[in-house]
Amino acid sequence: MTTWKGSAISAFTFLLLSAFGYAQMAACTGWQTFKVSNEFNTGAHGINQWDTVVGGTTGAFGATNPAPAFIRYSDGNISKYVYQNHATAFWRRNSPGVTVGSYTDSSNHQHGIVVYNSSVATLNYPGASDTVPLGINKWGSIVGYYLLSGSINTHGFEYKGGKFYPVMFPKSVQTVVRSINDNGVMVGDEWTGTGVYEGFIYKNGAFTMLKAPKATGATFAYDINNNGTIVGDYIVGVNPQSFLYINGTFKDIMVPNATQANTNGINGAAEVTGEALVSNGSSSGFVAHCQ
């Protein structure tokens, strides 16, 4: 087992732009839902260009077995993965097949893992109590967030070339970097200590705020493909509404038969994936083509 560590200092410029665009309805076809066997909740987090979906699960209340991560292949077959008998989740998988995820230790701290075939390496930000890698591009650049011991504030990072680089939205108290595409463009969300979480795009050294026009609460940007299309959620009242952000316009994604849904991932072919809550209180993963 290899442990990846490093440190660096990186400065970021700031560009505050409001992302306007009246929300329309996304046209989605080819809906598929799926569940990981013997698991109560199935949450799909990412989808790569080969339509391979990765995610995590949770058992019903009182379940004692560690919750597994999963990989769902394009033919519908699903494999489970548990790291050293700890609850595990996968977050993204790049086109070469490298998967980033995290596990939860006995002290309830999270630690990053990078999985490729039968090899696994841990990924821990230096001095952090928790490290969660959420995105990876085809070049192996990894993004995510970390926590310092005793703190609840998240700090974003990029890991590339064997070194960690901090990524913090200017004047924010909390920053989470959730995805990086093959062009190096990142998306995530931030909180300044007042108000609500807002999404952001980080491109060419500048941050752009991303706020859904119909949001009454937070906006979360979860994934971005190589065409610059973003998926995420915004809050209306107390409920999340999934969106597709394309060419400056927000489009609502409506998941059939779901009482609530989160759209978490998108690939270059505009295949999206996420988690849908149904009437019995459990959740299923889904895949669809949205534009």
Long-range contacts (C-beta under 8 A, 24 or more apart in sequence): 1-120, 1-121, 1-122, 2-121, 2-122, 3-121, 3-122, 3-123, 3-124, 4-114, 4-121, 4-122, 4-123, 4-124, 4-159, 4-162, 5-124, 5-125, 5-126, 5-164, 6-126, 6-159, 6-162, 6-163, 6-164, 7-126, 7-163, 7-164, 8-163, 8-164, 8-165, 9-165, 9-166, 10-158, 10-165, 10-166, 10-167, 12-167, 12-168, 12-170, 12-202, 12-205, 12-207, 13-205, 13-206, 13-207, 14-169, 14-170, 14-206, 14-207, 15-206, 15-207, 15-208, 16-207, 16-208, 16-209, 17-208, 17-209, 18-209, 18-211, 19-208, 19-209, 19-210, 19-211, 19-245, 19-248, 20-213, 20-248, 21-213, 21-245, 21-248, 21-249, 21-250, 22-213, 22-249, 22-250, 23-212, 23-213, 23-214, 23-243, 23-249, 23-250, 23-251, 23-252, 24-249, 24-250, 24-251, 24-252, 25-251, 25-252, 25-254, 26-243, 26-244, 26-251, 26-252, 26-253, 26-254, 26-290, 26-291, 27-290, 27-291, 28-253, 28-254, 28-272, 28-288, 28-289, 28-290, 28-291, 29-288, 29-289, 30-287, 30-288, 30-289, 31-255, 31-256, 31-286, 31-287, 31-288, 32-286, 32-287, 32-288, 33-276, 33-284, 33-285, 33-286, 34-72, 34-76, 34-78, 34-284, 34-285, 34-286, 34-287, 35-282, 35-284, 35-285, 36-68, 36-70, 36-78, 36-80, 36-285, 37-78, 39-67, 39-68, 40-282, 41-275, 41-282, 41-283, 42-70, 42-275, 42-283, 42-284, 42-285, 43-89, 43-262, 43-264, 43-274, 43-275, 43-283, 43-285, 44-72, 44-264, 44-265, 44-273, 44-274, 44-275, 44-285, 44-286, 44-287, 45-89, 45-90, 45-91, 45-92, 45-264, 45-265, 45-273, 46-90, 46-91, 46-92, 46-93, 46-135, 46-223, 46-264, 46-265, 46-273, 47-265, 47-266, 47-267, 47-271, 47-272, 47-273, 47-287, 48-92, 48-93, 48-94, 48-95, 48-97, 48-267, 49-95, 49-267, 49-268, 49-269, 50-74, 50-95, 51-267, 51-269, 51-271, 51-287, 52-93, 52-97, 53-265, 53-273, 53-285, 53-287, 54-90, 54-91, 54-92, 54-93, 54-99, 54-101, 55-89, 55-90, 55-264, 55-273, 55-275, 55-285, 56-88, 56-89, 56-90, 56-101, 69-101, 71-99, 72-285, 81-115, 83-113, 83-120, 88-113, 90-115, 91-132, 91-133, 91-134, 91-135, 91-144, 92-134, 92-135, 92-136, 92-179, 92-223, 92-265, 93-136, 94-136, 94-137, 94-138, 94-140, 95-138, 96-138, 98-136, 98-140, 99-136, 100-133, 100-134, 100-135, 100-136, 100-142, 100-144, 101-133, 102-131, 102-132, 102-133, 112-142, 112-144, 114-142, 123-159, 125-157, 125-164, 126-164, 133-159, 134-176, 134-177, 134-178, 134-179, 135-177, 135-178, 135-179, 135-180, 135-186, 135-223, 136-180, 137-180, 137-181, 137-182, 137-184, 138-182, 139-182, 141-180, 141-184, 142-180, 143-167, 143-177, 143-178, 143-179, 143-180, 143-186, 143-188, 144-176, 144-177, 144-178, 145-175, 145-176, 145-177, 156-188, 158-186, 167-202, 169-200, 169-207, 170-207, 177-202, 178-220, 178-221, 178-222, 178-223, 179-221, 179-222, 179-223, 179-224, 180-224, 181-224, 181-225, 181-226, 181-228, 182-226, 183-226, 185-224, 185-228, 186-224, 187-221, 187-222, 187-223, 187-224, 187-230, 187-232, 188-221, 189-218, 189-219, 189-220, 189-221, 196-235, 199-230, 199-232, 201-230, 210-245, 212-241, 212-243, 212-250, 213-250, 214-241, 214-250, 221-245, 222-262, 222-263, 222-264, 222-265, 223-264, 223-265, 223-266, 224-266, 225-266, 225-267, 225-268, 225-270, 226-268, 227-268, 229-266, 229-270, 230-266, 231-263, 231-264, 231-265, 231-266, 231-272, 231-274, 232-263, 233-262, 233-263, 242-274, 244-272, 244-290, 244-291, 246-291, 251-290, 253-290, 255-286, 255-288, 261-286, 266-290
